Amino acid sequence: MARLASDRYKKKPHLPEGQPAAMEPLSALAAEATRQDWRELGFFYMSDELGQVWHLHGSRAGLRKFADRLDSYARASHVALNGGHEHLGPHCYLTLTTWLHADVDRTGIRGQACDFERMASLVRDACASIEPGQTSRVREQFATKAAYALILHAHADGFDPAGLDPQLAMSD
């Protein structure tokens, strides 16, 4: 699907850390493309800078798609290069980045291929035991000194990740 950079990523200048950036409504075409991107991704994510947490929302199948993306990144050729990275989702905030050590920070998840495989395994383990309405926290199991935690929010089958995007809500 064609990217509409001039329309899809309309944001006002960055505000002080911890304050959410002001968003503008998307055009109907950009809003539909964004909805489709969330649905293809299978989960919704949002960063909480003040709480130092990444929240991932999805059905168990959607959260397993996140684990699949981690495994796919671990197998990609650019993972061998420090600084190699991949942006996830329509807004491209959550980033998987090749780095010297495992970490979760305000930009996303960092580490070597084996770290991404380990995070994928942790997510799959959580998906095996989590029920809709429950959460599972991943931090120390991945990196004992991680700056951020990852909180998986399980939703019922049929959950639409696009329904949580605040920019889409204001575009309707």
C-alpha positions as CSV (number, residue, x, y, z in Angstrom):
1,M,0.0,0.0,0.0
2,A,1.4,3.4,-0.9
3,R,2.6,5.5,2.0
4,L,1.2,9.0,2.2
5,A,4.0,10.6,4.2
6,S,2.7,14.1,3.9
7,D,-0.7,13.0,5.4
8,R,-0.2,9.9,7.5
9,Y,2.4,11.3,9.8
10,K,1.1,14.8,10.5
11,K,2.3,15.7,14.0
12,K,3.0,19.0,15.6
13,P,6.5,19.7,16.8
14,H,7.8,17.5,19.6
15,L,6.6,18.5,23.1
16,P,8.7,18.1,26.2
17,E,9.5,14.4,27.1
18,G,6.6,12.7,28.8
19,Q,4.0,14.9,27.0
20,P,2.1,13.3,24.1
21,A,2.6,14.9,20.8
22,A,-0.4,16.8,19.5
23,M,-2.1,14.9,16.6
24,E,-4.1,16.0,13.7
25,P,-6.9,14.0,12.1
26,L,-5.9,11.8,9.1
27,S,-7.6,12.1,5.7
28,A,-10.1,9.4,5.0
29,L,-7.6,7.6,2.7
30,A,-4.8,7.8,5.2
31,A,-7.1,6.6,8.0
32,E,-8.1,3.6,6.1
33,A,-4.5,2.7,5.2
34,T,-3.6,3.1,8.9
35,R,-6.4,0.8,10.0
36,Q,-5.3,-1.8,7.5
37,D,-1.7,-1.6,8.6
38,W,-2.7,-2.2,12.3
39,R,-4.9,-5.1,11.3
40,E,-2.1,-6.7,9.2
41,L,0.4,-6.2,12.1
42,G,-2.1,-7.9,14.4
43,F,-1.6,-5.9,17.5
44,F,-1.6,-2.2,18.7
45,Y,1.2,-0.7,20.7
46,M,1.7,2.6,22.6
47,S,4.6,3.9,24.6
48,D,4.2,5.4,28.0
49,E,7.3,7.5,28.5
50,L,6.4,8.5,32.1
51,G,5.8,4.9,33.2
52,Q,8.6,3.6,31.0
53,V,6.4,0.9,29.5
54,W,5.5,-0.3,26.0
55,H,1.9,-1.5,26.0
56,L,1.1,-4.1,23.3
57,H,-2.6,-4.9,22.9
58,G,-3.9,-7.9,20.9
59,S,-5.7,-11.2,20.9
60,R,-3.4,-14.1,21.7
61,A,-3.0,-14.7,18.0
62,G,-2.2,-11.0,17.4
63,L,0.4,-11.1,20.2
64,R,1.9,-14.3,18.7
65,K,2.3,-12.3,15.4
66,F,4.5,-9.9,17.4
67,A,6.6,-12.9,18.5
68,D,6.8,-14.0,14.8
69,R,8.0,-10.5,13.9
70,L,10.8,-10.8,16.5
71,D,11.9,-14.1,15.1
72,S,11.8,-12.8,11.5
73,Y,13.9,-9.8,12.6
74,A,16.4,-12.2,14.3
75,R,16.8,-14.1,11.0
76,A,17.1,-11.0,8.8
77,S,20.6,-10.3,7.3
78,H,20.7,-6.7,8.6
79,V,20.6,-8.0,12.2
80,A,24.3,-8.7,11.9
81,L,25.0,-5.0,11.7
82,N,24.9,-2.9,14.9
83,G,22.4,-0.2,14.3
84,G,20.4,-2.3,11.8
85,H,16.7,-1.8,12.6
86,E,13.1,-2.3,11.6
87,H,10.1,-0.1,12.4
88,L,6.8,-1.8,13.3
89,G,3.3,-0.6,12.6
90,P,1.8,2.3,10.7
91,H,3.2,5.1,12.9
92,C,6.7,3.4,13.0
93,Y,7.3,4.3,16.7
94,L,8.3,0.8,17.9
95,T,11.7,-0.2,16.6
96,L,13.6,-3.4,16.6
97,T,17.3,-2.5,16.7
98,T,20.5,-4.6,16.5
99,W,22.6,-3.7,19.5
100,L,25.4,-5.0,21.6
101,H,23.2,-6.0,24.5
102,A,19.5,-6.7,25.2
103,D,17.4,-3.7,26.3
104,V,13.9,-2.2,26.0
105,D,13.9,1.6,25.9
106,R,11.9,4.5,24.6
107,T,12.6,3.6,21.0
108,G,11.8,-0.1,21.2
109,I,13.6,-3.4,21.6
110,R,17.4,-3.8,21.2
111,G,19.7,-6.7,21.1
112,Q,21.4,-9.4,19.1
113,A,19.6,-12.1,17.1
114,C,19.6,-14.5,20.1
115,D,18.0,-11.7,22.2
116,F,15.2,-11.2,19.8
117,E,14.6,-15.0,19.7
118,R,14.5,-15.0,23.5
119,M,12.0,-12.2,23.6
120,A,9.9,-14.0,21.0
121,S,9.9,-17.1,23.3
122,L,8.9,-15.0,26.3
123,V,6.0,-13.5,24.4
124,R,4.9,-17.0,23.2
125,D,5.1,-18.3,26.7
126,A,3.0,-15.4,28.0
127,C,0.4,-16.0,25.2
128,A,0.1,-19.7,26.2
129,S,-1.1,-18.7,29.7
130,I,-2.7,-15.3,29.4
131,E,-6.5,-15.0,29.1
132,P,-8.4,-12.1,27.6
133,G,-8.5,-9.2,30.1
134,Q,-5.2,-10.2,31.6
135,T,-1.7,-8.7,31.2
136,S,1.8,-10.1,31.3
137,R,4.9,-8.0,32.0
138,V,8.2,-8.7,30.4
139,R,11.3,-6.9,31.6
140,E,13.7,-8.6,33.9
141,Q,13.3,-11.9,32.0
142,F,14.7,-10.2,28.9
143,A,17.2,-7.7,30.3
144,T,17.7,-7.2,34.0
145,K,18.5,-3.5,33.6
146,A,16.0,-2.7,30.8
147,A,14.9,0.9,30.9
148,Y,11.4,0.0,29.9
149,A,9.0,-2.9,30.4
150,L,6.8,-4.5,27.8
151,I,3.2,-5.2,29.0
152,L,1.2,-7.6,26.9
153,H,-2.6,-6.9,27.1
154,A,-4.6,-9.9,26.0
155,H,-7.9,-9.3,24.3
156,A,-10.6,-11.7,23.0
157,D,-10.4,-13.3,19.6
158,G,-11.5,-10.8,16.9
159,F,-9.9,-7.8,18.6
160,D,-9.3,-5.0,16.2
161,P,-6.0,-3.3,17.0
162,A,-7.0,-0.3,14.9
163,G,-9.7,0.5,17.4
164,L,-7.1,1.7,20.0
165,D,-5.3,4.2,17.7
166,P,-6.2,7.7,19.1
167,Q,-5.4,9.3,15.8
168,L,-7.9,7.1,14.0
169,A,-10.5,7.9,16.7
170,M,-10.2,11.6,16.0
171,S,-10.2,11.0,12.2
172,D,-13.7,9.3,12.2
